[in-house]
Amino acid sequence: MLKPLRRLARRLMERTGLIGPYYRWLERRQARALGDEAVDDGRPMPPAELVVLVSGPSRAWFSERGRSDAAAFRALAARHGADVDAGLDVLDFGCGAGRIARWLAADVIAAGGAFHGSDLNPRLATWCAANLPGTYRANRLQPPLANAAGSLDLVYAHSVLTHLTEATARAWLGEIARVLRPGGLALLTFHDEAYATAWAPGDIARRLPGEGYVVWNNALEGSNYISAWTTHARLAELSAPWFEVEEIVPGRNDEPAQAIAVLRART
Ligand SMILES: C[S@@+](CC[C@H](N)C(=O)[O-])C[C@H]1O[C@@H](n2cnc3c(N)ncnc32)[C@H](O)[C@@H]1O
């Protein structure tokens, strides 16, 4: 179908509510396409229908990219004084099917810390709880989390803000600050200007610098159907009530690596 026609069909489905069943059907089709490829990386592997819910194109990608994203978070946190091997209390917000938790949770716990995961999708949180070390719960689209105020040293979220509207993203920044100890660290990925130049659909790369926050396919919030695009400046502005921005690692346009905001909870 031609692009404008496809876009019109999507807008119609969004308005009539048919987009939900249609998108679930696409996800099931994607899961079937993943086939039976076996990947043994020594850790429990979620079923295909859960791998596709976190945008996983293959089990090999889920494994390898999970390992490298976990290593990147670990190194970045350490550079900012939060060593996950030093007995920290950690939350993977929007943990999905444990793509990153698979590589971090056991080490955090072995070092005397506590590992938590939380996700909007109860199927994902349930699979993690049954298969991975740590405590996993489902939360709603809007805050709160089940974690107590000031109970965590480190919260990381990979590709979660990227599926939220601006108001919801702001609410979650406040909630992440609530559960962090004063001085605690948040590592949050987002789609920034650099990432948009290579990977954004439609006219987003052009609009983003002027608009600051752009939402593409504004329906099914929290799913991979919707995507959100944020400038460094707007991310800093949204975090400002609760966080100091310590660093923003820019996204990449040579490979699909999202930007990472390193935020320090105000004391
Ligand atoms: C692209 S996936 C990434 C999953 C995981 N962080 C990873 O990197 O593999 C986005 C995840 O965010 C979750 N999510 C979206 N909105 C959320 C919210 N308001 N609260 C918690 N999780 C949310 C989705 O259910 C999904 O698992």
The ligand as a Gaussian input file, in Angstrom:
#p B3LYP/6-31G(d) Opt

LIG

0 1
 C       10.970000      -1.435000      23.815000
 S       10.523000      -2.272000      25.258000
 C       12.070000      -2.312000      26.154000
 C       12.105000      -3.366000      27.230000
 C       13.419000      -3.484000      27.991000
 N       13.691000      -2.283000      28.742000
 C       14.546000      -3.785000      27.029000
 O       15.386000      -2.906000      26.798000
 O       14.541000      -4.897000      26.498000
 C        9.586000      -1.093000      26.198000
 C        9.110000      -1.657000      27.496000
 O        8.590000      -0.615000      28.310000
 C        7.421000      -1.088000      28.927000
 N        6.636000       0.098000      29.336000
 C        6.038000       0.995000      28.544000
 N        5.393000       1.929000      29.278000
 C        5.621000       1.606000      30.575000
 C        5.208000       2.155000      31.818000
 N        4.419000       3.237000      31.878000
 N        5.594000       1.550000      32.943000
 C        6.387000       0.429000      32.899000
 N        6.784000      -0.138000      31.751000
 C        6.410000       0.434000      30.605000
 C        6.769000      -1.950000      27.875000
 O        5.797000      -2.820000      28.414000
 C        7.999000      -2.678000      27.326000
 O        8.306000      -3.826000      28.042000

